[in-house]
Structure formats: structure tokens, C-alpha cells
Amino acid sequence: MNTNVIEPILTIVVCGFMGGLTNCILFNTLELPYRETSVNGRSVLRFGSLGPLLLGVAASFLTWGFGVESMSNASNKWALLFLSGIGGASVIINYMQKNKIEIEKQTNETSNAKLEGIAENLRTTLMQLNDAKNAALGKNKEITHE
């Protein structure tokens, strides 16, 4: 491959990776990917710090795509790609966490609505049982009073 193609890609990957690593050090903990068993017994792969590292690289590629290659000073390019790796990983992670919270909120609201429906059905059934009991006791009282 031509070095004119490899050098920018390598610069983007290294700066984005270093930015993602800095993001992990500043905002997250450094952890290796691991496998976890969920509540229902299924095995789930947790990516640990691999997510922010890859997101930092992705953010650097996006920054490069917005015209960083036109900058003349190489150290400015590296600094901008590095900073986009730090900030880009944070922005993308926060966006995903907000979406996750919104989904959980909608799930909880749906569950609450279902529980309220079940509670209403239970109240109705209990009232019917209580009415039937009172009716039966009332008839028994009438029979014993005669």
C-alpha cells in the first residue's frame, strides 16, 4: 500500500485510540472484556474499556472526514484527533446511555400500566366475591331467622 494512504489512517487510529484511552482513565475504569451470566442464565459479553477505545477511534475518523486533513500543521491535526477521541467517546457513550434510560423508562411505564390493570381486575374480583359472600350470608341469616 502507498504510504500516503497508510500514514493518515495510522494517525487517525493512534490518536483516536489514545483519546479513547484517556477517556477511560478520566471517566471510566480500565477493565478487560469479560463474560457475565445474566439473571435468566444466559451468558453476556461485556466489552469493558474496549467500547470507549473503539468509539474514540470512530470519533477521530469522523473528525478527519470533516476536513482535518486540510490543516497544514501536523501537531494541530494530532491534537484535534486526540481531543475528538476523548470527547467523541464521551458524547457517543452519553447518547447511548440516554437511549437506554429512555427505553427502561418506557418499559417501566408499560409494566406499571399492566400492573394497574391487573390490580383493577383483582379489585373487581374481590368486590364481586365480597358481594357474593354478603349475599350468601344474608340468605343464611334469613333462613336461620325463619
N, C-alpha and C positions, 0 to 999 in steps of 0.2 A: 504494500500500500504506500501511497505517497505520504511523505512526512507533513505536507501541508494539510492533509486531512486528519492524520493521527494526532498531531500536536494540539489542535483546538479541542478535539474530543477528550483527549487525556487531561487537558487543563480543566475542562468543564467537570469531568468526573472527579478529579482530585479535589478541586475547590469545593464542589458540592458535597463530597464525602466529608471533607474536613469541616464544612459548615454544619452538616448533619451531626457529626461527632460533637462539635461544640454545643449544638442544640441539646444533645443527650446529656452532656455534662452540666449545662446550665439549668435545664428544665426537667429532665427525666433522670432516671438512673440507668447506668450502663448494665444491661443484662443480656445474656445469650438467649437465643431462641430455645424454647422448651416445650414439652408436651404436657398437657394438663387434662385430667379427667373431669368432665363436667358432671352436673347433677344427675343427668339421665344416663350416665355411664359411658358416654361417647368420649373419645379422645380428641382433644382440640389442640392445634399447634398455635402457640403464642410466639410472635415474632420478636419480642423483646425490643432491643435497640435497633434491630435491622430496619424497621419501618421508618424511623426518623432519618436514618442514614440514606436510605433509598429516596425518600422524599426530598432530602437536601440535594441529591444529585438531580432529581427531576426538576426542582425549582431552578437549579443552575442552568439546565438545558432550556427551560422556559425563558430565563433572563437572557441567555445567549440569543435565543430566537427573536427577542425584542430589539436586537440591534447592538449588543455589546461588542460584537466583532468589529464594528466601525470605530471603536475607541482606539486612539493611537498609542497610549501609554499602557504597556503590558501589566504593570503593577496595579493600575486602576482597574483593569479587566479582572485580575485575580481577586482583588479586594471586593469588587462588586459581586462576582460569582460566589465568593466565600460568604459574604453577608446575605446574599439571596438564599444560600444553602441553610443558614441559621434561621432566617425569618420565614423562608418558604416552608420549611418543615413545620414550624410552629403554626403558621396560618392554615396549612392543609390539615394538620392534626386537630386544631381547634374546630375547623369546619366539620370534620368527621365526628368529633365528639358532640357538637351541637346537633347534628343529624341523629346521632344515636340517642341523645337525650329526648329529642322530639319524638322519635319512634317509640321509646319507652313510655313517654307521657301519653301518646295516643293509645298504646297498648293498655296502660293502666286505666285510662278513661273508658275504654271498651270493656275492660274487666269489671270496673265499678258499675257500669250500666247493666252488665249481665247480672252482677250480684244484687243490684237493686231490684231487677226483675224477678230474680229467684226469691228475694226477701218478700216482695209483694205477693207472689204466689203462695208463699208459706203463710203469710199473714191471713190471706183469704181462706186458705185451707183450715187454719187454726180457728178462724171465726166460724166457719161452717161446722167444724167439729164441736165447737163450744155451743153453737145454736142447737145442733143435734142432741148434744148431751143435755142441755137445758130442756129441750122438748121431751126427751125421754124421761128425765127426772120429773118434769111437770106431769106427764101421763102417769108415771108410777105414783106420784102423790095423789092424783085424782083417784086412782084405783084403790090405794090404801085408805083414803078418806071415805070411801063408799061403804 
